[in-house]
Amino acid sequence: MNKRKFISIAKDVINLEIKALQNLKKNINQSFNEAVFQIANCQSKVILCGVGKSGLIASKIAATLASVGTPSFSISASEASHGDLGMISKKDILVLISNSGETTELKNIIKYAKRNKILLIGIVSKRDSILHKSADIKLLTPRANEAEGIVPTASTTIQLALGDCLAIASMKYKKFGKLDFKKLHPAGSLGAQLKTVEDIMITGSKIPFVNENLKMSKALKILSEKKLGILVVIKNKQRTTGIVTDGQIRRFTEKKINFDLLPVKKIMTKKPILIDKNELAAKALEIMNNKKITSLIVVNKKFPQKTIGVIHVHTILQTNIL
């Protein structure tokens, strides 16, 4: 076969799946709202199950739901009739996925759900199927033309996309944000990208605090000791009033005035740039790049007048957030 034909085949499959997704978009209705509401308010676990390729999709949807704050896992349809039904409790939500809705392996699971009054959500494309008739919430997917007429492709793409929709909608309903997401993704490059300012800021005795009335001769010693290139100026119980940078110091010393005897408040910049401890470190780096500075004062937005840390550009770059 000509290699150029492969590209044509790929485009045909993609077009087939795009059309399937367009039809899915038209099919989203009130049943989807009800499914999201139930999943988001589930007090136990969401359990997903399918047969064959739909079983693989079930595993992926379960993983996505779990990653955005909804405890979920998938079970094997074939193993369910051999003891795994015991994994399902009455407070759980059961999501069964099947293109035809007539798969033999699902029948025992449906009976179990009905007998124990377990909420059943059915993702199925056949309206008169056992699954569609039995489901408490019916997510009817459009019938799709498969690649070469037989290979599960467009139908599984629909199932996967619908699962993503359920996960993201329930996440938004529960107001599951970046900080929540970070807790469940502490490792790898994603964990690094989600690090907050609080995760990597300099704290405690490492912060170069100086009183605004301190003479610059003594302030310079603190600047040298802390090695951050800035001084955080405070007044009365650590209320932050300004910042002094090594750049400012160089400019003042060039004026050939009696610099050492000046109080810090004569040198400092008032109203320094602040960042909340819960902001992403990537946001802090963006601010530094835009303002052409190397450090930011960190605060808790509830008490913006008190410095709780300092974040330096070198610290951010060492975390490999880019």
Secondary structure as UniProt FT lines:
FT   HELIX           3..27
FT   HELIX           30..40
FT   STRAND          46..50
FT   HELIX           53..67
FT   TURN            68..69
FT   STRAND          72..76
FT   HELIX           77..80
FT   TURN            81..83
FT   HELIX           84..87
FT   TURN            90..91
FT   STRAND          93..98
FT   HELIX           104..115
FT   TURN            116..117
FT   STRAND          119..124
FT   TURN            127..128
FT   HELIX           130..134
FT   STRAND          137..140
FT   TURN            148..150
FT   HELIX           154..173
FT   TURN            174..175
FT   HELIX           178..184
FT   HELIX           188..193
FT   HELIX           197..200
FT   HELIX           204..206
FT   STRAND          209..211
FT   TURN            212..213
FT   HELIX           216..226
FT   STRAND          230..235
FT   TURN            236..238
FT   STRAND          239..245
FT   HELIX           246..253
FT   TURN            254..256
FT   HELIX           259..261
FT   HELIX           264..266
FT   STRAND          269..270
FT   STRAND          274..276
FT   TURN            277..278
FT   HELIX           281..291
FT   STRAND          295..300
FT   TURN            301..302
FT   STRAND          303..312
FT   HELIX           313..318
FT   TURN            319..320
//
